[in-house]
């Protein structure tokens, strides 16, 4: 979804030149003491779990107005993210599952906080609003400020698992459903499979018209086509989609793409 920024290449190039100097850096609160961090007394995932449980419904919609009134648990988790990461503390993230679970949870939490930080905008339909939200707002992750755009494209996507696109959530309507529980290293493979199956069997994300021998799919599949279609994954988009489909789609069907809805996914 963030790669749609690149559709506007000339404007994007101009923004790259003009805006980095005035990029917004979001600083995390100092909630966790260095002693707590060193002895492991603070577990950030508990705060993220509480945030999801209190503010996300079964459809994945977020109670942003409620969250804006009380987001101390989210701030605790953001402080945890600021003080650790696979890059800063590799000894705590020895497996790829530990790394990827941290990346997905932290991305989703930072995107959620971004909506509150920008006072719950109605949507991100304008290119300039998306650029500000994803590229020119930087968050503290393990002591390093980075935008959501760079976090996804420079750190998360190179992990090589395209299923993350059904787990990463930028808090708009056409994103995958946000679960009410965090992703965990122990259950990550099953959780990513579950998210992929749910997304690719949802008729609002993949709609098959047998009369026209055509399938309309979410633009997420278009934005990140190179992650799905490559020698390590599948020869075509339909081949990748069918990997998770309960009702397989004939390979002869043509593909079209739904226009992405950037409306904020509020309850």
C-alpha positions, 0 to 999 in steps of 0.5 A: 500500500505504501508503494502507491506513493511511488505512483506519483514519482515526480511529486514524490521526488520533489518531496524527497528533496524538500521535506526531509529537513522538516520531517516530524520526529515523534519522541517516545515517553520515558516510562520504562526505567533502564533498570526495568529494561535490564532486569526484564521487569517490563514486558512491552507485549502486555501493554500492546495486548491490552491496547488491542483488547480494549480498542479493537473489535472483532471486525478489526475496527479501532475505537480511535475516539476512545483510544485518544482519551486513554492511550497510556498502554499504547505509550508504554508499548511505544516506549518499549519499542524505543528501547529495544529492537532486533538491531539494538538487542540481537541477543533478545531476537535470535530467531527470524520469528522473534524478529518478524513478530516484533516488526509486525506488532511495532509497525501496527502500534506505531501506525495506530499511534500515528492516527491519534497523533494526527488527531484522527483524520477522516482519511488519507486519500490525498497523496500529501497526507499519505506522504506526511503520515508514512514517509515524513513522520519518524518514530523511535525504534530501538533508538533510531528514528525511522518512518513507517515507509522505510520501516516496511520497505527497508527492514520488514519486506527484506525478511522475505515473507510476503504474508506480512502484507496480510498482517501489517496494518496502516489503520485504513479500511482496505488494510487487512483485519487487525487482530485483537491479539498480538503476533507471537514468535511461537505462533507466527507461522500459523498466524500469518497463514490464518491472516492470508487465508482470511484476506484472500477468501474475503470477497471484499478483497478477492471477488471472483466473477465466473460469468466474466472469467475475471477476478477483482483483487485488493490493490495490496496485491498490485502494490507489492506484486514483486513480493508475491511473484518471483522465483521464491514464491509464485509464477503469477498472482493467481498462483499465489492467491490460490495457495490460500484460497478455499475455492481455487480460481482458474488460471485463465481468469483475468485480474483487475484491482479494486481502488484502495480505500484510505478511509481511517478504519474507525469504529 
